[in-house]
Amino acid sequence: MSTALVTGATGQDGGYLVERLLAEGLEVHGLVRREDLGGPLPEGLVVHEVDLGGPDDDLAALVDRVAPDELYNLGGVSSVAQSWADPLLTTRVSGTAALVLLEAARRVRERTGREVRFLQAASAEIFGEPPVAPQDEDTPVRPVSPYGAAKALAHHGVGIARARGQFATSVVLYNHESPRRPRTFVTRKITHTVAAIAAGRAERLVLGNLDARRDWGWAPDYVDAMVRAVRHDEPADYVVATGEAHTVRDLVAAAFARVGITDWEPLVEVDPALLRPADPSLLVGDATRARTRLGWAPSVTFTELVARMVDAERFDA
């Protein structure tokens, strides 16, 4: 039986990934923080209470004990906004922790002779204000936020490890959403509040930059890309994106349309306090490499993505 170790196992992506790997019959180990153990976890998941921000030796020892066939590093600070509040912690858990995991994986190979296939969940934020659109694997890495800088450190670490002969791959994930997103994320904030307005439980949606453009996809599709990348014959970096850019305004309009509200502008307020110190104007990805080498393609359109998220909020209500 193959073994997988997943950091960030209780997050949006980690949850979908753990469920998939368990369904495939793998022995799945999940790295979680104690404070994330309040909710239900998938049956069969082997839980390890280890913090990516904790001692390096604890993290390395876990990799050595589990000796996984596949190691997915999805954990870390979950948002750009949070990274501005604590840039040092962000660097630690989203950047240098990946280097600790890579080195631990290398030592497992030296000890056992078995390759640990390592996957780093990178982010389009590593590109910052990109000089070209769409972006691909050759786009310069020039982050403009602590989050992007930490992810860039981990991304470069993967490249260095791969040059040393490790099976290390980095998937540059563009925005990907689902009903499992925390409400602190703008997508979930929008779909939750719009559903509440439609039900008469809220009166107004308060947002920051409505003109920010993003490439939004369906989270389970992006998890599928991760698995395909880990199991491909050769390690490489992959941009994972839909190739379509939409504004926050587009997302708001689609959410209100789902609940039958067409005149939504009076229900939305822009709060300058919610504007980021630096907000990339256009992030849209070219996933040609993932399509041609991995056979991957997104299966859910932007409109369907928003509809699924709004419907989930209405059902839960």
N, C-alpha and C positions, 0 to 999 in steps of 0.2 A: 504494500500500500504506500502510495506517495504521501509525503507530508508537506504541508504549507504553513508558513508563519506569516500572519497579517498584523501589521501595526495599524493603529487607528481602527480597530475592528468594530467599534461601536458607532463610527461615523456613518454618513450617508453611503459613501462608496464602500467602506469596510463591511457594512451590513449586507449590501447586495453581493459583494465578493464572497464573504463567508458562506452565505446561503448557497451560492452557486457551487463552491468547492465542496461543501458538505454533500450536496446533491450528486456530485460526481464521484463520491466515495472516498475522498481524500481525508486523511487525518489532519484536522485544521486546528492550529494554535492561534489564539488571538491575544495581542498585547493591548491591555486596557489600563486606564488609570482608575484608582479606587473610586474617585468621584463619579465615574461613568458607569458604575455597576448597579445603579438604581433600577434600571429597566430590565425587561426580559431579554435573554440572550438565546440564540439558536441552540436547539438541542444538539449535543454532540461537540460543541465548540469547547476546546481546552483553553481555559482562561489563565492568563498570566498577568498579575498586577505589577507592571513595570512601567515607569514613567520615562518617556523619551528625554525629558529634561533632568533625569536623575543621574546617578553615577555611571560613567562609561562602563565600568567593570560589570555592573548588573546587566546592562544591555548586551554586552558581549557574551557574558556567561549564559544568558538565555539562548542566544543563537547557537552557542556551542552545545548546550544540552539538547535542544530540539533537533539540530542538524537538519534543517528542512531541505527538501528538494526545490521548493519555490519560496522565495521571500519577497513579499509585497510591502513596500514601505509607503503607507498611505497616511500615517499619523503626522501631527504637527499642528501649528496654529492654523485655524480654519478660515481666517478672513483677512483681507488687506486692512480693514479698519482696526481690527484687533492688533495687528502688527505695529501700527503707529503708536498704540498705547504702551506696548512693551517690546521694543525692537530687540533688546538683548535676549529675552526669552525666545522670541521668534527665531533668532539666529541659532539658538541652541537646539530647539526641538524640530525645526524645519530645515536646518542646514547641517550643523556638525553631527547631529545624531545619525544622519544618513552615512556619514563617513565612518562612524563607529560600526554601523551595521555592515558596511562593505568590507571593512577590515576583518570583522568577525567571520563573515562569509568566506573570505579568502583563507582564514586559518582553518575553518572546517574542511575546506578542500585539501589543504596541506595534510591535515590529520587523518582524513578518511579516504582521500582519493576521489571523493564524489563532488561533483559540481553543484554549488548552490546557485540557482538561477535567480538573480536579483532584479527587482523592478522598482524604480523610483517614480512616484507620482509627482511629476513636475507641473508647472503651470504656465499659461500664456503670459502671466505677469512677469516672467523672466525677460520678456522682450521690451517692457516699458513702453516708451513712445517709439514704436518701430518705424523705420524709414520707408517700409514698403507694406503693401496690403494686397493680397493676403500674405501671411507669414508662413514659412516652412522651416525645415530643420536647419537651413543655412542662414536664417535671419540672425543678425547680431544680437547677442544677449546683453541688454542694457537696461536693467531694472530701475524703476523710479520709486520703489517703496521698500520698506524693510521686509515685507512678505516676499516680494519679487527677488530681493537680494539673497534671502535665505534659500529660496528655491533654486536660484542660480548656482549657489555654492554646492548644493546637493547634485544638481544637474551636471556641473563640471566634474564633481567627484566621480560620478558614474563614468564619464568619458575617460578619466584617468585610470579607473579600475579596469575598464574594457581594454585600454591600451596595454595593460599589464597581463592580459590574458583571461580576465574574469568574464563570466557571462553576466553582463550588467547592461540593463536597458532603461531608458528614461522615456516615459510617455508625457508629452507636453499637452496637458489637458486644458482645453478651453472650457468656458463656463458650462456646467452640466448640472441639471436640476431634477428634482423629484419631490413628491410629497414628504419625503424624509428630511428635506433641508430644514435646519433650524429657522425659526422665525426672525432671527437676526439678519438673515440674508435677504436682500431686496426682493428676490423672486418670491420667496415664501411670504414675506411681509405683504407683498402686493396681493397674492392669491388669497391669503388668509383674510386680509382686510376687505377685499372686494366681496368675498363670500359673506362676511359679516355685515357689510353695508346692504347687500341684497336681502339678508335675513332681518334687517332692522336692528342689528346689534351694534352697529357703528355708523358714524355720520361722515367721516372724512378720512382720506388716505394722505398721509404726510410723507413726502419723499425729498430727495436731494436733486441730483442732476438728471433730468428727464431725457437729456440728449446724449448721454453716454451710450455708446454702441458696443454690443457684445455679440459673440457667437455662442448661442445657447443650444445645448443638446440634452438628450435624455440620459440620465445617469447610468442605468443598466447597460445602455449601448457602450458607454465609455469603459465600464467594467469588462465588457466583452473584449474590447480592444486590449486591455491590460493582459487578460489571459492569453489572447492570441500572441501578444508580443513576447511573453515569458516562454511560450511553447514553440516559438519559431526556431528554425534551424540555427540562425545566427543572431547575436544581439545587435541592437541598433537603437537609435533614437527615433521617435515617431511623434509627429503632431497629430493630435486627435481632436477633430473639429467637424462642424457641419459645412463650413465654407459660406455660411450666410450670416450677415450681420443685421441685428435689429436693435433699435433704441429701447431704453426703458419705457419711453412713451408708447412704443409699439406693444410692449408687454402689458402695460396698463390697459390699453385699448382692447387687446385680445381678451384679457381677464374680464373686463366689464361686458364685452360682447357676449361672453359665455353665460353671463347671468341676465342678459337681455337689456342691459343699460347702454344706450348709445350716446346720450348727452352726459358724459362723465367728467368733463373738465371742471365744472363747479364743485365736484366732490374731491378734487385733488389739490393739495396745498404744497408748495415748494418751500422748504425750510433751509436757509443758507447754512445753518449749523450742521446739516447732514452732508455737506459737500466735502469731498476728500481733499487733503492737502495737494495731492497729485493724482490725477485720474486719466489714464490713457484714453485718447479720443477714439481710436479705432483698433480693435483687436478682432481679427477674423483669420481663421486658419486654413491652410491648404493641406489636406490630409491625403494627398496623392500617394505618398509612400505607404501609408497604412492601408490604403485601398489596394495597391498593386502587390505589395509583399505579404500582407496579412489577410487579404480578402475581406477587409472590414468596411462597413458602411453604416451610417446612421439609419435607424429604422423608424424614427418618430419625428414628424415635422414640428416646427416651432408652434404652430397653432394648436396641434394636438397635444404637445407638451404642456402648454398653458391650460388647455381644457382639462387635462388629467389632474393637474394640481388644484385647479379651482373645484373640480368635482369632488376630489378627496376631502377638501375643506368643508364642502356642503354636506357630504355624507357623515363626516365626523361630528358635525354640529347636531 
